[in-house]
Amino acid sequence: MSTYVDRDGDRWIDTGRRRGGDPVLACPHPITPADAGTGPSYPWTYAEVRAHFGPLVKETPAA
């Protein structure tokens, strides 16, 4: 699964789910703890994350 980093340094992980054909991402450990909120997470799609928090940079595994 892919992992992306947004403009603030938060890591978004592809959950393996899809919504409207777009990958659903999750940010399980935001840099700002208050951003985690409470309750179930909103199912952010890749396009939504890119539009609100982008640009997104795909992380590549260390060699």
trRosetta pair geometry for C-beta under 8 A, 3 or more apart (Angstrom, degrees):
i j d omega theta_ij theta_ji phi_ij phi_ji
1 13 6.5 54 126 -179 125 86
1 14 4.3 -154 -175 73 98 104
1 15 7.7 90 -156 -53 146 4
1 16 6.0 -73 -99 -60 128 86
2 13 7.8 167 95 -153 48 48
2 14 4.5 64 52 -13 78 131
2 23 7.6 24 49 162 117 170
2 58 6.0 -52 -165 -140 115 103
2 59 7.7 146 -176 46 68 79
3 11 5.8 -5 -177 -171 110 103
3 12 6.9 156 -160 80 58 47
3 13 5.2 -18 -107 -103 84 69
3 14 7.2 -113 -69 2 42 81
3 58 7.4 110 78 -160 49 59
3 59 4.3 -25 90 40 100 125
4 11 7.3 150 79 -156 41 54
4 12 4.6 -19 64 62 93 101
4 14 8.0 83 -8 -43 97 83
4 25 6.9 -43 36 -130 117 145
4 46 7.7 106 -4 -133 156 92
4 49 7.3 117 86 120 139 142
4 56 4.2 5 177 -177 133 113
4 57 6.5 145 -160 68 75 36
4 58 5.6 -44 -100 -97 78 48
4 59 6.6 -158 -95 -8 22 84
5 9 6.3 -16 -172 -143 107 36
5 10 7.1 156 -152 77 60 37
5 11 5.7 -29 -96 -97 73 63
5 12 7.5 179 -84 17 22 79
5 56 7.0 144 66 -157 37 62
5 57 5.0 -23 58 60 92 94
5 59 6.0 92 -23 -60 100 98
6 9 7.2 -50 69 20 68 16
6 10 5.0 -2 37 56 111 89
6 12 6.4 71 -35 -18 100 116
6 49 6.7 -114 -85 171 122 100
6 53 4.0 -17 -156 142 145 111
6 54 6.4 -93 -140 -90 85 33
6 55 7.8 166 -149 88 54 33
6 56 5.8 -32 -95 -99 62 72
7 53 6.2 -159 23 170 91 63
7 54 6.5 72 -29 143 105 19
7 55 6.3 92 -66 37 95 56
8 31 6.3 -140 139 29 104 136
8 53 6.7 -69 10 -161 104 102
9 31 5.6 58 87 -53 105 144
10 27 5.1 12 163 -149 120 133
10 30 5.1 -14 -122 -131 124 71
10 31 5.6 -114 -79 -7 79 94
10 35 7.6 -86 -98 107 145 156
10 53 7.0 -47 52 179 122 145
11 27 6.6 143 81 -134 48 78
11 29 7.1 12 51 62 105 90
11 59 7.2 8 -133 -35 103 144
12 25 4.2 23 172 171 112 132
12 26 6.9 151 -156 70 67 26
12 27 5.1 -43 -96 -76 70 86
12 44 7.6 -86 -142 95 126 132
12 49 5.6 75 -119 -161 167 159
12 53 8.0 134 -45 86 135 141
12 56 7.0 -54 42 -132 133 122
13 25 6.5 144 67 -157 33 76
13 26 5.5 -30 61 63 88 82
13 27 7.5 148 12 -89 76 36
13 28 6.7 -8 20 -4 126 105
14 23 5.0 -37 -135 177 101 136
14 24 7.7 105 -156 74 56 47
14 25 6.0 -46 -92 -100 44 74
14 46 7.8 0 -101 -73 91 109
15 23 7.6 154 37 177 71 84
15 24 4.9 -38 42 94 121 95
15 25 6.6 173 -13 -118 90 19
15 26 5.2 78 -65 -11 111 110
17 23 7.6 110 78 -160 50 55
17 24 4.2 -18 82 36 99 129
17 43 7.0 -75 101 -148 136 121
18 21 6.0 -1 178 -127 122 15
18 22 6.5 141 -157 64 76 31
18 23 6.2 -50 -103 -98 69 37
18 24 6.4 -157 -96 -13 15 91
19 22 5.9 -34 69 62 70 86
19 24 5.3 80 -7 -70 104 104
19 43 5.5 121 -45 130 148 127
19 45 5.3 -118 65 -77 109 109
20 45 6.9 -37 52 -91 106 154
22 45 3.9 48 109 -167 129 126
22 46 5.4 -140 178 33 101 90
22 47 5.3 -67 -141 0 153 106
23 45 6.7 124 76 -156 44 69
23 46 4.8 52 60 -32 93 116
24 43 4.7 -40 -141 -173 127 94
24 44 6.7 117 -159 72 67 46
24 45 6.0 -54 -97 -97 54 57
25 44 5.3 -51 64 93 86 100
25 45 7.1 88 9 -168 87 15
25 46 5.8 103 -27 -80 118 60
25 49 5.3 -23 55 -30 142 151
26 41 6.0 69 -130 119 99 162
26 44 7.3 145 -86 42 39 101
27 30 5.2 55 138 -71 119 85
27 35 7.6 -36 108 127 132 119
27 44 7.7 11 -7 37 97 146
29 36 7.8 -7 -124 -89 31 117
30 33 7.0 161 78 -94 91 22
30 35 3.9 -88 114 81 163 123
30 36 5.6 -160 27 -61 110 72
31 35 7.6 36 55 27 58 139
32 35 4.6 85 81 -13 95 110
33 36 5.8 -34 -172 2 52 116
34 37 7.8 53 165 -61 49 50
37 41 7.7 132 67 -105 119 65
41 44 7.8 -64 156 -4 103 92
44 48 5.0 -135 -159 85 77 123
44 49 5.1 82 155 -59 124 94
45 48 4.7 95 52 6 77 102
45 49 7.1 -145 92 -4 39 86
46 49 5.9 -57 -149 37 30 109
46 50 6.2 29 155 -19 65 109
46 56 7.5 -101 -164 31 83 168
47 50 5.8 -55 -145 38 29 112
47 51 6.2 27 156 -19 64 109
48 51 5.8 -57 -145 38 29 110
48 52 6.1 5 164 0 66 114
49 52 6.4 -70 -140 49 25 95
49 53 5.4 -42 -174 44 66 111
49 54 6.9 102 126 -54 63 86
49 56 6.3 59 117 -70 107 133
50 53 7.4 -68 -100 60 11 68
50 54 3.9 35 -163 -59 54 136
50 55 7.0 9 -150 -139 82 44
50 56 5.1 -78 -97 -6 82 116
51 54 6.5 37 -34 7 13 118
53 56 7.5 61 96 -71 88 88
